[in-house]
Amino acid sequence: MKTKKHPVIISVFIAVLFVHSSFSQDSCQTREDIVSSTGEQAFNRYVIRFKAQGGHLNTDLKIIPTVIHIICRTSADSLRMNQARVRGQIEATNKQMLRLNANAVNTRPIFLPVAANCNTIVALATKKPDRSSFNGVLYHWYPDFNLNRDFNAIQAATILDPDKYLNVWVVPDGFGGAATFPWYRTANKDGFWVGAQAFGVTGVDLSPWTNGGVVFTHELGHYLGLEHTFHNERGDFVGRCDLAHDGSIGDFCADTPIDWDWPLGVEQCVDGIKNCPGDSELVTQSENYMYYNEDSCRNMFSKDQRARMRACLYRIRSELVSKANLVYTGISRSNLPADDPTTEMKITIYPNPASDIVHLTYHKLAVKDMSITIYNQMGLKLKEMHSRTAINELDLTAFSEGLYHLVITINHVSVTRYIIKSPSAIRSF
């Protein structure tokens, strides 16, 4: 891997060391100064029970209704943050959450066995709490906006019900972000912010180090209960390579090797190698989304991180991803699971993920009339088929890689299934 350093970034991260618990526009500023929070300890214990009961094995797709708040000082801010840029960010994060990101091929072989498809996506809400329609994006005008001075008050004034929406604020300038951990959330403080120079994948104002949409994904990880991979870097395990995979310390994920160094700078795809006693080495997961690295260098979540996020969505943030809330926030009913679970259970789709041809089988279903409609993850209808007999095969050859919704209607009963188009067609969770 390359080791080209960026002095500007290094100076920024050194400065951040002294303002870690305050807001900065140049780094992830999610609070970690309270190491032994009772709320986090309770969540950690719950994650252990959740995994022991097999909850982490569930692969149902979780959809998080999301509203993007664009804070503008000038009209130029609003013009830069257009709908296409928002869509680009949503699509980038969803690919990263589903491990469909193009740079997944750069995950080092040592970590491939634990690289995870998180089976979770974000989707723009289309209904406000007052039941009016919108496109999931709200613009707020604050000509004299200052992040350190104004953000808390603006967050409280503009937040939509955090039990029902993931609120994300895009702030002018900066390429950092900060999130509220699930155990710290309140009615007026939840969600996360991202600096404009790190939001989206297109835009002349994007920082060259944060132009892959990863900062949003990183803060989403915090929002769902993940710590930095170097969490509690000043703990009593410094230099303890024998504790590399102890899931009770560090970031509480056994498959992200323990890391006791706060990254002072960002190198091009830094390898994360640490020296251990006896001339041995420890390879930390520097390609992890919860590490500090350039966007192009980060490409994976781990299975234990996935388990923490799934546990969060199963308990603390369960209302957010409930079927009732998807309807409330305007995530299209046609994209929701069936009201009739018996029909759902009688349809099998394989392989999934798939590279080209998908097969469908129907168990004890007399098909007299059916249709299949394919939508992309933004809700755009791509293809529709009708038949008086069973449709047993779908050709995905012409589709790009990504997540698709199949709305299958059989004898006037509709169900939705989710399918992933992936050239490798290798499932990981």
C-alpha positions as a Markdown table, in Angstrom:
| # | Residue | x | y | z |
|---|---|---|---|---|
| 1 | Met | 0.0 | 0.0 | 0.0 |
| 2 | Lys | 1.1 | 3.6 | -0.6 |
| 3 | Thr | 2.3 | 5.6 | 2.3 |
| 4 | Lys | 2.1 | 9.2 | 1.0 |
| 5 | Lys | 1.4 | 11.5 | 3.9 |
| 6 | His | -0.7 | 14.7 | 3.9 |
| 7 | Pro | 0.8 | 17.3 | 6.2 |
| 8 | Val | -2.4 | 19.4 | 6.3 |
| 9 | Ile | -4.4 | 16.5 | 7.5 |
| 10 | Ile | -1.8 | 15.5 | 10.1 |
| 11 | Ser | -1.9 | 19.0 | 11.6 |
| 12 | Val | -5.7 | 18.9 | 11.7 |
| 13 | Phe | -5.7 | 15.6 | 13.7 |
| 14 | Ile | -3.1 | 16.9 | 16.1 |
| 15 | Ala | -5.2 | 19.9 | 16.8 |
| 16 | Val | -8.2 | 17.6 | 17.3 |
| 17 | Leu | -6.5 | 15.9 | 20.2 |
| 18 | Phe | -7.0 | 19.0 | 22.3 |
| 19 | Val | -10.7 | 19.6 | 21.4 |
| 20 | His | -11.9 | 16.0 | 21.2 |
| 21 | Ser | -15.1 | 16.5 | 23.2 |
| 22 | Ser | -16.0 | 19.8 | 21.5 |
| 23 | Phe | -17.2 | 20.4 | 17.9 |
| 24 | Ser | -14.6 | 20.5 | 15.2 |
| 25 | Gln | -15.3 | 20.6 | 11.5 |
| 26 | Asp | -12.3 | 18.5 | 10.6 |
| 27 | Ser | -12.7 | 15.1 | 12.3 |
| 28 | Cys | -15.2 | 12.7 | 13.7 |
| 29 | Gln | -16.2 | 14.4 | 17.0 |
| 30 | Thr | -18.6 | 11.8 | 18.4 |
| 31 | Arg | -18.2 | 11.9 | 22.1 |
| 32 | Glu | -16.1 | 9.2 | 23.6 |
| 33 | Asp | -14.9 | 11.0 | 26.7 |
| 34 | Ile | -17.3 | 9.1 | 29.0 |
| 35 | Val | -15.8 | 5.7 | 28.7 |
| 36 | Ser | -17.8 | 3.9 | 31.4 |
| 37 | Ser | -21.3 | 5.2 | 30.6 |
| 38 | Thr | -24.0 | 3.2 | 32.3 |
| 39 | Gly | -26.0 | 3.3 | 29.2 |
| 40 | Glu | -23.3 | 1.9 | 27.1 |
| 41 | Gln | -22.4 | -0.8 | 29.6 |
| 42 | Ala | -26.1 | -1.9 | 29.5 |
| 43 | Phe | -26.0 | -1.9 | 25.7 |
| 44 | Asn | -22.8 | -4.0 | 25.7 |
| 45 | Arg | -24.4 | -6.6 | 27.9 |
| 46 | Tyr | -27.5 | -6.6 | 25.7 |
| 47 | Val | -25.3 | -7.2 | 22.6 |
| 48 | Ile | -23.9 | -10.3 | 24.3 |
| 49 | Arg | -27.4 | -11.7 | 25.0 |
| 50 | Phe | -28.5 | -10.7 | 21.5 |
| 51 | Lys | -25.7 | -12.8 | 19.9 |
| 52 | Ala | -26.2 | -15.7 | 22.3 |
| 53 | Gln | -29.8 | -15.9 | 21.2 |
| 54 | Gly | -28.9 | -15.8 | 17.5 |
| 55 | Gly | -30.3 | -12.3 | 16.8 |
| 56 | His | -27.2 | -11.4 | 14.8 |
| 57 | Leu | -28.0 | -14.1 | 12.2 |
| 58 | Asn | -31.2 | -12.4 | 11.0 |
| 59 | Thr | -30.7 | -11.1 | 7.5 |
| 60 | Asp | -34.0 | -9.1 | 7.1 |
| 61 | Leu | -33.3 | -5.8 | 5.4 |
| 62 | Lys | -33.6 | -2.9 | 7.8 |
| 63 | Ile | -34.6 | 0.4 | 6.2 |
| 64 | Ile | -33.9 | 3.6 | 8.2 |
| 65 | Pro | -36.2 | 6.6 | 7.3 |
| 66 | Thr | -33.9 | 9.6 | 6.9 |
| 67 | Val | -34.2 | 13.3 | 6.6 |
| 68 | Ile | -31.3 | 15.5 | 5.4 |
| 69 | His | -31.2 | 19.0 | 6.9 |
| 70 | Ile | -29.0 | 21.3 | 4.8 |
| 71 | Ile | -27.8 | 24.3 | 6.8 |
| 72 | Cys | -27.1 | 27.2 | 4.4 |
| 73 | Arg | -25.3 | 30.5 | 4.9 |
| 74 | Thr | -25.7 | 31.6 | 1.3 |
| 75 | Ser | -27.6 | 30.6 | -1.8 |
| 76 | Ala | -24.4 | 29.0 | -3.1 |
| 77 | Asp | -24.6 | 26.5 | -0.2 |
| 78 | Ser | -28.0 | 25.4 | -1.2 |
| 79 | Leu | -27.1 | 25.1 | -4.9 |
| 80 | Arg | -24.2 | 22.8 | -4.1 |
| 81 | Met | -26.3 | 20.6 | -1.9 |
| 82 | Asn | -28.9 | 19.6 | -4.6 |
| 83 | Gln | -31.0 | 16.5 | -4.8 |
| 84 | Ala | -28.5 | 14.7 | -7.0 |
| 85 | Arg | -25.8 | 15.2 | -4.4 |
| 86 | Val | -28.1 | 13.9 | -1.7 |
| 87 | Arg | -29.0 | 10.8 | -3.8 |
| 88 | Gly | -25.3 | 10.2 | -4.4 |
| 89 | Gln | -24.6 | 10.1 | -0.7 |
| 90 | Ile | -27.5 | 7.8 | 0.0 |
| 91 | Glu | -26.5 | 5.4 | -2.7 |
| 92 | Ala | -22.8 | 5.4 | -1.6 |
| 93 | Thr | -23.7 | 4.7 | 2.0 |
| 94 | Asn | -26.2 | 1.9 | 1.0 |
| 95 | Lys | -23.5 | 0.2 | -1.1 |
| 96 | Gln | -21.1 | 0.4 | 1.8 |
| 97 | Met | -23.7 | -1.0 | 4.3 |
| 98 | Leu | -24.4 | -3.9 | 1.9 |
| 99 | Arg | -20.8 | -4.4 | 1.0 |
| 100 | Leu | -21.4 | -3.6 | -2.6 |
| 101 | Asn | -18.8 | -0.8 | -2.6 |
| 102 | Ala | -16.4 | -1.0 | -5.5 |
| 103 | Asn | -13.3 | -0.9 | -3.2 |
| 104 | Ala | -14.5 | -3.9 | -1.2 |
| 105 | Val | -12.0 | -5.8 | -3.4 |
| 106 | Asn | -9.2 | -3.9 | -1.4 |
| 107 | Thr | -10.1 | -5.6 | 1.9 |
| 108 | Arg | -6.9 | -7.4 | 2.9 |
| 109 | Pro | -7.2 | -11.2 | 2.8 |
| 110 | Ile | -6.7 | -11.5 | 6.6 |
| 111 | Phe | -10.0 | -9.6 | 7.1 |
| 112 | Leu | -12.1 | -11.1 | 4.4 |
| 113 | Pro | -13.6 | -13.8 | 6.6 |
| 114 | Val | -15.1 | -11.1 | 8.9 |
| 115 | Ala | -16.1 | -8.5 | 6.3 |
| 116 | Ala | -19.9 | -8.1 | 6.7 |
| 117 | Asn | -23.0 | -7.2 | 4.7 |
| 118 | Cys | -24.9 | -5.2 | 7.3 |
| 119 | Asn | -28.3 | -5.8 | 5.6 |
| 120 | Thr | -29.3 | -2.2 | 6.5 |
| 121 | Ile | -29.9 | 0.8 | 4.3 |
| 122 | Val | -31.1 | 4.4 | 4.7 |
| 123 | Ala | -34.0 | 5.8 | 2.6 |
| 124 | Leu | -35.2 | 9.4 | 2.3 |
| 125 | Ala | -38.6 | 10.0 | 4.1 |
| 126 | Thr | -41.4 | 11.4 | 2.0 |
| 127 | Lys | -43.8 | 12.3 | 4.8 |
| 128 | Lys | -43.3 | 14.9 | 7.5 |
| 129 | Pro | -44.8 | 14.6 | 11.0 |
| 130 | Asp | -47.6 | 16.9 | 9.9 |
| 131 | Arg | -48.4 | 14.4 | 7.1 |
| 132 | Ser | -47.3 | 16.8 | 4.3 |
| 133 | Ser | -45.2 | 15.5 | 1.5 |
| 134 | Phe | -41.5 | 16.3 | 0.9 |
| 135 | Asn | -38.5 | 14.8 | -0.8 |
| 136 | Gly | -36.6 | 14.0 | 2.4 |
| 137 | Val | -34.4 | 17.2 | 2.3 |
| 138 | Leu | -35.0 | 20.4 | 4.3 |
| 139 | Tyr | -33.1 | 23.6 | 3.9 |
| 140 | His | -32.4 | 25.9 | 6.8 |
| 141 | Trp | -31.0 | 29.5 | 6.4 |
| 142 | Tyr | -28.5 | 30.7 | 9.0 |
| 143 | Pro | -26.3 | 33.4 | 7.3 |
| 144 | Asp | -24.1 | 33.7 | 10.4 |
| 145 | Phe | -23.9 | 30.0 | 11.2 |
| 146 | Asn | -21.0 | 28.9 | 13.4 |
| 147 | Leu | -20.7 | 25.2 | 14.2 |
| 148 | Asn | -19.3 | 25.5 | 17.7 |
| 149 | Arg | -21.7 | 28.3 | 18.7 |
| 150 | Asp | -24.9 | 27.5 | 17.0 |
| 151 | Phe | -25.3 | 23.8 | 16.2 |
| 152 | Asn | -26.9 | 22.6 | 19.4 |
| 153 | Ala | -29.6 | 25.2 | 19.3 |
| 154 | Ile | -30.3 | 24.7 | 15.5 |
| 155 | Gln | -30.4 | 20.9 | 16.0 |
| 156 | Ala | -33.1 | 21.3 | 18.7 |
| 157 | Ala | -35.0 | 23.7 | 16.6 |
| 158 | Thr | -35.1 | 21.7 | 13.4 |
| 159 | Ile | -35.0 | 18.0 | 14.5 |
| 160 | Leu | -37.9 | 15.8 | 13.4 |
| 161 | Asp | -39.1 | 13.2 | 15.8 |
| 162 | Pro | -35.9 | 11.1 | 16.4 |
| 163 | Asp | -37.9 | 8.0 | 17.2 |
| 164 | Lys | -39.3 | 8.1 | 13.7 |
| 165 | Tyr | -36.5 | 9.7 | 11.6 |
| 166 | Leu | -32.8 | 9.6 | 11.3 |
| 167 | Asn | -31.9 | 13.3 | 11.3 |
| 168 | Val | -28.7 | 14.3 | 9.4 |
| 169 | Trp | -27.5 | 17.9 | 9.3 |
| 170 | Val | -25.1 | 19.0 | 6.5 |
| 171 | Val | -23.1 | 22.0 | 7.8 |
| 172 | Pro | -21.2 | 24.5 | 5.7 |
| 173 | Asp | -17.5 | 23.9 | 5.2 |
| 174 | Gly | -15.5 | 21.2 | 7.1 |
| 175 | Phe | -15.0 | 17.6 | 6.3 |
| 176 | Gly | -15.8 | 16.0 | 9.7 |
| 177 | Gly | -18.8 | 14.9 | 11.5 |
| 178 | Ala | -20.3 | 13.9 | 14.9 |
| 179 | Ala | -23.1 | 11.6 | 16.0 |
| 180 | Thr | -25.2 | 10.9 | 19.0 |
| 181 | Phe | -24.7 | 7.4 | 20.4 |
| 182 | Pro | -28.1 | 5.6 | 20.9 |
| 183 | Trp | -27.6 | 5.5 | 24.7 |
| 184 | Tyr | -27.2 | 9.3 | 24.8 |
| 185 | Arg | -30.2 | 10.2 | 22.6 |
| 186 | Thr | -32.8 | 12.7 | 23.7 |
| 187 | Ala | -35.8 | 14.3 | 22.1 |
| 188 | Asn | -33.7 | 17.3 | 21.1 |
| 189 | Lys | -30.4 | 15.7 | 20.4 |
| 190 | Asp | -30.0 | 12.7 | 18.1 |
| 191 | Gly | -28.8 | 11.9 | 14.7 |
| 192 | Phe | -25.5 | 13.3 | 13.3 |
| 193 | Trp | -23.9 | 16.1 | 11.3 |
| 194 | Val | -21.5 | 15.9 | 8.4 |
| 195 | Gly | -19.4 | 18.7 | 7.0 |
| 196 | Ala | -20.2 | 19.8 | 3.4 |
| 197 | Gln | -16.8 | 18.9 | 2.2 |
| 198 | Ala | -17.4 | 15.3 | 3.2 |
| 199 | Phe | -21.1 | 14.9 | 2.0 |
| 200 | Gly | -21.8 | 13.2 | -1.3 |
| 201 | Val | -19.5 | 11.8 | -4.0 |
| 202 | Thr | -19.7 | 14.7 | -6.5 |
| 203 | Gly | -19.1 | 18.4 | -6.0 |
| 204 | Val | -16.2 | 20.8 | -6.6 |
| 205 | Asp | -16.1 | 21.6 | -2.9 |
| 206 | Leu | -15.5 | 18.0 | -1.7 |
| 207 | Ser | -12.2 | 17.3 | 0.0 |
| 208 | Pro | -10.0 | 14.9 | -2.0 |
| 209 | Trp | -9.7 | 12.8 | 1.2 |
| 210 | Thr | -13.4 | 12.6 | 2.0 |
| 211 | Asn | -15.1 | 12.3 | -1.4 |
| 212 | Gly | -16.4 | 8.8 | -1.2 |
| 213 | Gly | -19.3 | 9.3 | 1.2 |
| 214 | Val | -17.6 | 7.4 | 4.0 |
| 215 | Val | -17.9 | 10.1 | 6.7 |
| 216 | Phe | -21.7 | 9.7 | 6.5 |
| 217 | Thr | -21.3 | 6.0 | 6.8 |
| 218 | His | -18.8 | 6.4 | 9.7 |
| 219 | Glu | -21.3 | 8.6 | 11.7 |
| 220 | Leu | -24.1 | 6.2 | 10.9 |
| 221 | Gly | -22.0 | 3.5 | 12.6 |
| 222 | His | -21.8 | 5.7 | 15.7 |
| 223 | Tyr | -25.5 | 6.4 | 15.6 |
| 224 | Leu | -26.1 | 2.6 | 15.6 |
| 225 | Gly | -23.8 | 1.9 | 18.5 |
| 226 | Leu | -20.3 | 1.5 | 17.0 |
| 227 | Glu | -17.1 | 2.9 | 18.6 |
| 228 | His | -14.0 | 3.8 | 16.8 |
| 229 | Thr | -11.7 | 0.8 | 16.2 |
| 230 | Phe | -9.2 | 2.6 | 18.4 |
| 231 | His | -11.7 | 3.4 | 21.2 |
| 232 | Asn | -10.3 | 3.8 | 24.7 |
| 233 | Glu | -6.9 | 4.1 | 23.1 |
| 234 | Arg | -5.5 | 5.3 | 26.4 |
| 235 | Gly | -6.7 | 2.2 | 28.2 |
| 236 | Asp | -4.6 | -0.3 | 30.2 |
| 237 | Phe | -4.3 | -2.7 | 27.3 |
| 238 | Val | -1.8 | -0.5 | 25.4 |
| 239 | Gly | 0.8 | -2.8 | 23.8 |
| 240 | Arg | -1.1 | -6.0 | 24.9 |
| 241 | Cys | -1.0 | -7.9 | 21.6 |
| 242 | Asp | -2.2 | -11.0 | 23.4 |
| 243 | Leu | -5.6 | -9.2 | 23.9 |
| 244 | Ala | -5.9 | -8.4 | 20.2 |
| 245 | His | -9.3 | -10.2 | 19.8 |
| 246 | Asp | -10.8 | -9.6 | 23.3 |
| 247 | Gly | -14.3 | -8.4 | 22.6 |
| 248 | Ser | -14.7 | -7.0 | 26.1 |
| 249 | Ile | -12.3 | -4.1 | 25.7 |
| 250 | Gly | -11.5 | -1.5 | 23.0 |
| 251 | Asp | -14.4 | -1.1 | 20.6 |
| 252 | Phe | -16.1 | -4.3 | 22.0 |
| 253 | Cys | -15.7 | -6.1 | 18.7 |
| 254 | Ala | -13.5 | -9.2 | 18.8 |
| 255 | Asp | -13.0 | -9.3 | 15.1 |
| 256 | Thr | -11.6 | -5.7 | 14.8 |
| 257 | Pro | -8.1 | -6.2 | 16.3 |
| 258 | Ile | -7.5 | -4.0 | 19.3 |
| 259 | Asp | -5.7 | -0.7 | 18.5 |
| 260 | Trp | -4.2 | 1.5 | 21.1 |
| 261 | Asp | -3.1 | 4.4 | 18.9 |
| 262 | Trp | -5.2 | 7.4 | 18.0 |
| 263 | Pro | -4.4 | 8.2 | 14.4 |
| 264 | Leu | -2.6 | 11.5 | 14.5 |
| 265 | Gly | -2.6 | 11.8 | 10.7 |
| 266 | Val | -4.0 | 10.1 | 7.7 |
| 267 | Glu | -1.7 | 8.3 | 5.3 |
| 268 | Gln | -2.8 | 6.9 | 2.0 |
| 269 | Cys | -4.2 | 3.5 | 3.0 |
| 270 | Val | -2.1 | 3.2 | 6.2 |
| 271 | Asp | -1.6 | -0.5 | 7.0 |
| 272 | Gly | -2.3 | -0.2 | 10.8 |
| 273 | Ile | 0.7 | -2.4 | 11.7 |
| 274 | Lys | 1.6 | -2.2 | 15.4 |
| 275 | Asn | 4.8 | -3.6 | 16.9 |
| 276 | Cys | 4.4 | -6.2 | 19.7 |
| 277 | Pro | 6.8 | -7.6 | 22.3 |
| 278 | Gly | 9.1 | -10.2 | 20.9 |
| 279 | Asp | 9.5 | -8.6 | 17.5 |
| 280 | Ser | 6.0 | -9.7 | 16.4 |
| 281 | Glu | 3.4 | -7.5 | 14.7 |
| 282 | Leu | -0.3 | -6.8 | 15.1 |
| 283 | Val | -2.3 | -5.9 | 12.0 |
| 284 | Thr | -5.2 | -3.6 | 12.9 |
| 285 | Gln | -8.2 | -3.1 | 10.7 |
| 286 | Ser | -7.3 | 0.3 | 9.1 |
| 287 | Glu | -9.6 | -0.3 | 6.2 |
| 288 | Asn | -12.6 | -0.3 | 8.6 |
| 289 | Tyr | -15.2 | 2.4 | 8.3 |
| 290 | Met | -14.8 | 3.2 | 12.0 |
| 291 | Tyr | -11.0 | 4.0 | 11.6 |
| 292 | Tyr | -9.6 | 7.3 | 10.6 |
| 293 | Asn | -8.4 | 7.0 | 7.0 |
| 294 | Glu | -9.1 | 8.5 | 3.6 |
| 295 | Asp | -12.4 | 7.5 | 2.2 |
| 296 | Ser | -10.8 | 5.6 | -0.6 |
| 297 | Cys | -8.9 | 3.5 | 2.0 |
| 298 | Arg | -11.9 | 2.4 | 4.1 |
| 299 | Asn | -14.0 | -0.4 | 2.7 |
| 300 | Met | -15.6 | -2.7 | 5.4 |
| 301 | Phe | -17.6 | -3.3 | 8.5 |
| 302 | Ser | -16.9 | -6.4 | 10.5 |
| 303 | Lys | -19.4 | -9.1 | 11.6 |
| 304 | Asp | -19.2 | -8.1 | 15.3 |
| 305 | Gln | -19.8 | -4.5 | 14.3 |
| 306 | Arg | -22.8 | -5.7 | 12.3 |
| 307 | Ala | -24.1 | -7.5 | 15.3 |
| 308 | Arg | -23.9 | -4.3 | 17.4 |
| 309 | Met | -25.8 | -2.3 | 14.8 |
| 310 | Arg | -28.5 | -5.0 | 14.4 |
| 311 | Ala | -28.9 | -5.2 | 18.2 |
| 312 | Cys | -29.4 | -1.4 | 18.3 |
| 313 | Leu | -32.1 | -1.6 | 15.6 |
| 314 | Tyr | -33.7 | -4.6 | 17.4 |
| 315 | Arg | -34.0 | -2.7 | 20.7 |
| 316 | Ile | -33.0 | 0.9 | 21.2 |
| 317 | Arg | -34.0 | 2.1 | 17.7 |
| 318 | Ser | -36.6 | -0.6 | 16.9 |
| 319 | Glu | -39.4 | 1.8 | 16.3 |
| 320 | Leu | -37.4 | 3.6 | 13.7 |
| 321 | Val | -37.3 | 0.5 | 11.4 |
| 322 | Ser | -40.7 | -0.9 | 12.2 |
| 323 | Lys | -43.2 | -1.5 | 9.3 |
| 324 | Ala | -45.6 | 1.0 | 10.9 |
| 325 | Asn | -42.9 | 3.7 | 10.9 |
| 326 | Leu | -41.9 | 3.1 | 7.3 |
| 327 | Val | -45.5 | 3.8 | 6.4 |
| 328 | Tyr | -45.7 | 6.8 | 8.7 |
| 329 | Thr | -42.5 | 8.3 | 7.2 |
| 330 | Gly | -43.7 | 7.7 | 3.6 |
| 331 | Ile | -41.3 | 4.8 | 2.7 |
| 332 | Ser | -43.5 | 3.4 | -0.1 |
| 333 | Arg | -45.9 | 0.7 | 1.0 |
| 334 | Ser | -45.1 | -1.2 | -2.1 |
| 335 | Asn | -41.6 | -1.6 | -0.8 |
| 336 | Leu | -42.7 | -3.2 | 2.5 |
| 337 | Pro | -43.1 | -6.8 | 3.4 |
| 338 | Ala | -46.5 | -8.4 | 2.9 |
| 339 | Asp | -49.4 | -8.2 | 5.4 |
| 340 | Asp | -50.0 | -11.8 | 4.6 |
| 341 | Pro | -46.9 | -13.7 | 5.9 |
| 342 | Thr | -48.1 | -17.0 | 4.5 |
| 343 | Thr | -47.6 | -15.9 | 1.0 |
| 344 | Glu | -44.1 | -14.4 | 1.8 |
| 345 | Met | -43.0 | -17.8 | 3.3 |
| 346 | Lys | -44.1 | -19.7 | 0.1 |
| 347 | Ile | -41.8 | -17.8 | -2.2 |
| 348 | Thr | -38.1 | -18.7 | -2.5 |
| 349 | Ile | -35.6 | -16.6 | -4.5 |
| 350 | Tyr | -32.1 | -17.8 | -5.2 |
| 351 | Pro | -29.3 | -17.2 | -5.5 |
| 352 | Asn | -29.2 | -13.9 | -3.5 |
| 353 | Pro | -26.9 | -12.1 | -4.1 |
| 354 | Ala | -27.0 | -13.0 | -7.8 |
| 355 | Ser | -24.8 | -12.1 | -10.7 |
| 356 | Asp | -27.2 | -12.6 | -13.6 |
| 357 | Ile | -30.2 | -15.1 | -13.4 |
| 358 | Val | -32.5 | -15.3 | -10.4 |
| 359 | His | -34.8 | -18.2 | -9.9 |
| 360 | Leu | -38.2 | -18.2 | -8.1 |
| 361 | Thr | -40.0 | -21.1 | -6.7 |
| 362 | Tyr | -43.5 | -21.2 | -5.2 |
| 363 | His | -44.5 | -23.7 | -2.5 |
| 364 | Lys | -48.1 | -24.8 | -2.5 |
| 365 | Leu | -49.2 | -21.6 | -4.3 |
| 366 | Ala | -51.7 | -22.0 | -7.2 |
| 367 | Val | -50.7 | -19.1 | -9.4 |
| 368 | Lys | -53.6 | -17.8 | -11.5 |
| 369 | Asp | -52.4 | -14.3 | -12.1 |
| 370 | Met | -49.1 | -12.6 | -11.1 |
| 371 | Ser | -46.9 | -9.6 | -11.7 |
| 372 | Ile | -43.3 | -8.7 | -10.7 |
| 373 | Thr | -42.2 | -5.1 | -10.5 |
| 374 | Ile | -38.5 | -4.2 | -10.0 |
| 375 | Tyr | -37.5 | -1.0 | -8.3 |
| 376 | Asn | -34.1 | 0.4 | -7.5 |
| 377 | Gln | -33.2 | 1.6 | -4.0 |
| 378 | Met | -34.3 | 5.1 | -4.8 |
| 379 | Gly | -37.8 | 3.8 | -5.6 |
| 380 | Leu | -37.6 | 4.2 | -9.4 |
| 381 | Lys | -39.6 | 1.5 | -11.3 |
| 382 | Leu | -37.2 | -0.3 | -13.7 |
| 383 | Lys | -39.2 | -3.2 | -15.1 |
| 384 | Glu | -42.7 | -4.7 | -14.8 |
| 385 | Met | -43.8 | -8.2 | -15.9 |
| 386 | His | -47.3 | -9.8 | -15.9 |
| 387 | Ser | -48.2 | -13.4 | -16.4 |
| 388 | Arg | -51.2 | -15.8 | -16.0 |
| 389 | Thr | -48.7 | -18.5 | -14.9 |
| 390 | Ala | -45.8 | -18.6 | -12.5 |
| 391 | Ile | -42.7 | -16.4 | -13.4 |
| 392 | Asn | -39.8 | -18.7 | -12.5 |
| 393 | Glu | -36.8 | -16.7 | -13.7 |
| 394 | Leu | -35.5 | -13.1 | -13.8 |
| 395 | Asp | -32.6 | -11.9 | -15.9 |
| 396 | Leu | -30.5 | -9.3 | -14.0 |
| 397 | Thr | -27.8 | -9.1 | -16.7 |
| 398 | Ala | -28.7 | -5.6 | -17.8 |
| 399 | Phe | -28.9 | -4.2 | -14.2 |
| 400 | Ser | -25.9 | -2.5 | -12.4 |
| 401 | Glu | -24.8 | -3.9 | -9.1 |
| 402 | Gly | -26.8 | -2.8 | -6.1 |
| 403 | Leu | -30.0 | -3.4 | -4.1 |
| 404 | Tyr | -33.4 | -3.9 | -5.8 |
| 405 | His | -36.9 | -4.3 | -4.5 |
| 406 | Leu | -39.1 | -7.0 | -6.1 |
| 407 | Val | -42.8 | -6.4 | -5.6 |
| 408 | Ile | -44.4 | -9.8 | -6.3 |
| 409 | Thr | -48.2 | -9.9 | -6.6 |
| 410 | Ile | -49.8 | -13.3 | -6.8 |
| 411 | Asn | -53.6 | -13.6 | -6.9 |
| 412 | His | -53.9 | -10.0 | -5.7 |
| 413 | Val | -51.7 | -10.5 | -2.7 |
| 414 | Ser | -48.4 | -8.5 | -2.8 |
| 415 | Val | -45.1 | -9.2 | -1.1 |
| 416 | Thr | -41.8 | -7.5 | -1.4 |
| 417 | Arg | -38.5 | -9.3 | -1.5 |
| 418 | Tyr | -35.1 | -7.7 | -1.7 |
| 419 | Ile | -32.4 | -8.9 | -4.0 |
| 420 | Ile | -28.7 | -7.8 | -4.4 |
| 421 | Lys | -27.0 | -7.8 | -7.8 |
| 422 | Ser | -23.3 | -8.5 | -7.3 |
| 423 | Pro | -20.8 | -9.6 | -9.8 |
| 424 | Ser | -19.2 | -11.9 | -7.3 |
| 425 | Ala | -22.5 | -13.2 | -6.0 |
| 426 | Ile | -20.9 | -14.2 | -2.7 |
| 427 | Arg | -23.0 | -13.6 | 0.4 |
| 428 | Ser | -21.4 | -12.2 | 3.5 |
| 429 | Phe | -23.1 | -11.4 | 6.8 |
